[in-house]
Structures are given as structure tokens and as C-alpha cells.
Amino acid sequence: MKNNLIKKKMKNNKGVTGIDIVVAVLVMSIFAGTAIVLMKNLYLQAVEIQKTANANAYLTIILEKADEKSYDEVTDDFVTNLIQAGEIKIGSEENSIPDEYEITFNVEPIEASGKTLKNVKKVTIKIKYYLDKDKTKSKEIVMSKLKVNEVYNPNA
């Protein structure tokens, strides 16, 4: 008798049971959670790619300006001078660097065989950029090049 009653209830198709609802909600929440995590990671990756591209563009612009300027004009405060003079624009605000980027420009003399070379110096630029607003995740791009003093020789 009990067996018969159980079979009757199992074959009953009068609507949705509580277990069906729980399983459906569980499956939907797992799927929705996975989709949200994927969308968030894609967004963060896109932001990182954009900031890396901006940092590389800033680095290239500054090094090109260093090539254009004379040997004596390229000093440790070269980037600050370029921004104040309005020769380069970094970010949306005029005469400033965005908060998420830190630019370090360093000029060092070159030594060879224990002697400091007078017409060559090493220019190093480091751009550190933050991937989040809390400034907890950051990346750096460092590039160096030589700046050579072009000496004019009228007898050549």
C-alpha cells in the first residue's frame, strides 16, 4: 500500500516541486556567478591593456623629445620641463601627470675604463602605473638609451 502511494506521488505531474525550484535557483546562481566573474576579469584585463598602451605611448613620446633636444637640455628634470613648457601632454589635465602614472627620468654619466665620458650620457625613464584606484597593484616599464652630444667639426 505504501509502495503504491509513493509511486502515485512520483508520477504526479501537477506542477513544480520545492526540489525543482531549489535546483533551478542553484544552477542559475552558479551560472550567473561564473558569468559575472568572467565579465569582471575581462574588464580588468582591458583596463590593464589600455594603461599599458598609454604608458608605452608616454615613454615613446618622452624618449623622442629627448632625441630632439640638445645634449645639455636633457637633465633629470627633463619631463617636468617638457610638461610645464606644454611640449607634451600626458593625461587630460594640462601641465600635470595623471595620478595613476609615476614617471621617473634619470640621467647618468657613462664610464668606460674608469673615465667618465664627456659626450655621452645614459637616459633612463621608468613609468610606474597603477591598475586599481587603491594603488595596490602596479606595473613598471623601464627603458634606457644613450644621449650623445653631437660635436660639429667644420674641418671634416
SEDODREN-811724 format. One record per residue (C-alpha): residue number from 1; x, y, z; residue in one letter. Coordinates in pm, 1 decimal. Each point is the difference from the previous one (the first is absolute). Example, Ala and Ser with C-alpha at 12.3 -4.5 7.8 and 13.67 -1.06 7.14 Angstrom:
2
     i         c1         c2         c3   aa
     1     1230.0     -450.0      780.0    A
     2      137.0      344.0      -66.0    S
END
This chain:
156
     i         c1         c2         c3   aa
     1        0.0        0.0        0.0    M
     2      273.4      241.4       91.9    K
     3      186.0      -98.2     -314.8    N
     4     -304.0       73.2     -207.5    N
     5      -43.5      344.2      161.2    L
     6      363.4       94.2      -63.5    I
     7      -24.9     -103.5     -366.3    K
     8     -313.4      208.9      -39.8    K
     9      166.1      310.4      147.0    K
    10      311.0      -46.5     -216.5    M
    11     -210.4      -23.6     -315.6    K
    12     -199.9      307.1       94.8    N
    13       76.8      285.6     -246.2    N
    14     -204.9      275.3      158.3    K
    15      266.4      271.7       -0.9    G
    16      338.1       91.8      138.2    V
    17      121.1     -148.4      323.1    T
    18      220.2      167.8      256.7    G
    19      302.4     -204.0     -105.6    I
    20      -42.6      110.4     -361.6    D
    21       -0.4      363.8      106.8    I
    22      308.1      -41.8      220.8    V
    23      194.7     -176.9     -275.1    V
    24      -98.6      262.9     -258.6    A
    25      100.3      289.8      227.4    V
    26      328.3     -172.8       86.3    L
    27       89.0      -60.2     -365.3    V
    28      -92.1      356.3      -96.2    M
    29      203.4      150.2      284.0    S
    30      305.7     -206.3      -90.6    I
    31      -32.2       99.6     -365.8    F
    32      -61.1      367.7       82.4    A
    33      291.8        8.0      244.5    G
    34      232.4     -152.3     -258.1    T
    35     -115.4      248.0     -264.9    A
    36       51.5      296.6      234.9    I
    37      350.2     -114.5       95.5    V
    38       92.6      -43.0     -367.4    L
    39     -135.2      345.6      -88.9    M
    40      190.1      159.7      288.2    K
    41      326.5     -169.5      -99.1    N
    42      -45.6      104.2     -363.5    L
    43      -58.8      359.2      108.0    Y
    44      309.0        2.9      224.8    L
    45      208.7     -147.5     -280.5    Q
    46     -124.0      266.1     -242.8    A
    47       87.2      276.1      250.0    V
    48      348.3     -146.1       47.0    E
    49       56.9      -16.3     -376.0    I
    50     -113.7      362.4      -41.1    Q
    51      225.1      124.7      280.7    K
    52      295.9     -194.9     -139.1    T
    53      -60.5      149.8     -343.3    A
    54      -18.6      350.8      150.4    N
    55      321.3      -54.6      198.4    A
    56      180.4     -121.0     -312.3    N
    57     -127.1      300.0     -195.6    A
    58      117.0      241.7      271.8    Y
    59      338.1     -171.9       11.4    L
    60       40.2       22.5     -377.8    T
    61     -101.9      367.1      -12.0    I
    62      244.9       94.9      275.6    I
    63      290.6     -189.4     -157.7    L
    64      -73.0      158.4     -338.9    E
    65        6.6      343.2      164.5    K
    66      332.5      -92.9      162.1    A
    67      134.1      -76.0     -349.0    D
    68     -122.2      335.9     -130.8    E
    69      157.2      207.4      276.9    K
    70      364.4       91.6       33.9    S
    71      237.2     -191.8      223.6    Y
    72        1.4      270.6      269.1    D
    73     -380.8       27.1       16.2    E
    74      -44.0     -366.3       99.4    V
    75       27.8        3.9      379.6    T
    76     -173.2     -173.3      291.0    D
    77     -289.3      250.2       -7.9    D
    78      -48.0      -40.5     -376.6    F
    79     -356.0     -137.9       22.2    V
    80     -111.6      273.6      239.2    T
    81      142.0      264.1     -233.5    N
    82     -178.0     -153.0     -301.2    L
    83     -335.5       -9.5      178.3    I
    84       32.7      355.1      134.2    Q
    85      101.5      129.5     -342.5    A
    86     -305.3     -171.1     -152.0    G
    87      210.4     -205.4     -240.7    E
    88     -161.2     -324.8      106.6    I
    89     -340.8      -72.4      144.9    K
    90      -40.4     -298.7      227.4    I
    91     -352.1      -65.1      119.5    G
    92     -305.1      219.8      -27.5    S
    93      107.1      287.0      226.3    E
    94      245.2      254.6     -128.2    E
    95      351.3       17.5      151.3    N
    96      -46.0     -306.1      220.6    S
    97       48.5     -375.3        1.5    I
    98     -301.9     -218.7       84.9    P
    99        0.6     -147.2      350.2    D
   100       18.6     -356.5     -123.9    E
   101      335.9       61.3     -175.4    Y
   102      336.7       78.1      160.0    E
   103      277.3      102.9     -237.8    I
   104      363.0       -5.9      109.9    T
   105      261.7      144.2     -232.9    F
   106      364.3      -52.3       88.3    N
   107      318.1      110.4     -176.7    V
   108      333.1     -163.3       89.4    E
   109      350.1       47.5     -137.6    P
   110      155.2     -293.9     -182.2    I
   111      328.6     -140.2      123.5    E
   112      243.2     -196.9     -212.8    A
   113      336.1     -127.6      124.1    S
   114      -42.7      198.8      322.1    G
   115      -50.5      330.6     -185.2    K
   116     -322.5      194.2      -27.6    T
   117      -84.0       67.4     -363.0    L
   118      -77.8      365.9      -67.7    K
   119     -216.5      -32.2     -311.0    N
   120     -219.4     -295.3       92.9    V
   121     -254.5      -48.8      276.7    K
   122     -250.6     -270.9       83.7    K
   123     -364.1      105.3       12.9    V
   124     -232.1     -230.6      194.7    T
   125     -373.8       45.9       18.5    I
   126     -225.0     -201.8      229.6    K
   127     -376.0       15.9      -17.5    I
   128     -187.5     -161.6      286.1    K
   129     -373.2      -26.9      -40.3    Y
   130     -271.4     -121.6      233.7    Y
   131     -266.7     -244.2     -111.6    L
   132     -252.3       87.9      271.2    D
   133     -116.7      312.4      179.3    K
   134      135.8     -116.3      336.3    D
   135      351.6      -12.4     -151.0    K
   136       61.0     -353.6      122.8    T
   137       77.9     -161.1     -337.1    K
   138      261.2      161.1     -221.4    S
   139      227.9      -71.4     -294.3    K
   140      315.6      167.9     -126.9    E
   141      155.3       60.0     -336.7    I
   142      367.3       98.7       -5.7    V
   143      193.5      104.7     -308.0    M
   144      349.4      140.0      -43.3    S
   145      181.4      162.0     -287.6    K
   146      318.1      192.9      -61.6    L
   147       -1.7      372.4      -67.0    K
   148      300.1      104.1     -204.2    V
   149      130.6      355.9      -24.4    N
   150       35.7       73.8     -368.6    E
   151      318.9      190.9      -52.8    V
   152       26.2      213.1     -310.1    Y
   153      335.2      -18.4     -174.2    N
   154       24.3      257.6     -281.5    P
   155      322.6     -161.9     -130.9    N
   156     -159.0     -337.4      -66.7    A
END
